[in-house]
């Protein structure tokens, strides 16, 4: 019996999912699901080309076919993992005010169920990377505002042969604002469940999997404490009167802590039948 290409199967029976091909030619490499996908056709032979890739995007994938033949290797992934993006640093606080706490990282998405049943025979190599999405890193804390400059001292007043009053001392500068704490990292997403049931021949079929939880996001760096403001100038001397002393510097703001790493999530699960079929666990790709 001639095996039906996957693209022909989709056009003929209409999957209950919506997938878009990455290439304009309509080939099914790099397909990304936009909703749950259920393909229950136990009379159909499913043939996948070498290098076939499917990204579930966290949606459920439920496939039941007569035969599964992979011409080389194929991969089903939960997500396309992008480099983590950290939130922007807040603006520096106003004079003497504390820095803003960094924003919390977004949580990683949970991976969905992947269920595959092959009624007659399975051939080829299939990798299922159904791990949870990574949490985003926490945003950096804002810098505390610098203290204000102290007011100058009063000017001296001198008589003809005496000093009415000397120059006043400058006032102390304002205290700097405390640093803002870093934002907490986002928790990792829960790993997805994988179920595979091979009811017929499978001696030429291999499956590799990873259902780890997503990596938690790192905490954001703390902001900088504001500097103490300089003291005001002492009042100037005049005649018999001495000048005043400059005011003291204000105290610097207090340091803050970086944000905590996001919480760990639970890994997914793998169930395989029959008992003589053993999938192989692989490390999660970076």
Helices and strands as residue ranges (DSSP letters): E 4-5, H 6-13, E 19-20, E 31-33, E 37-48, E 52-55, E 61-77, E 114-129, E 157-158, E 163-165, E 194-198, E 205-210, E 270-273, E 280-281
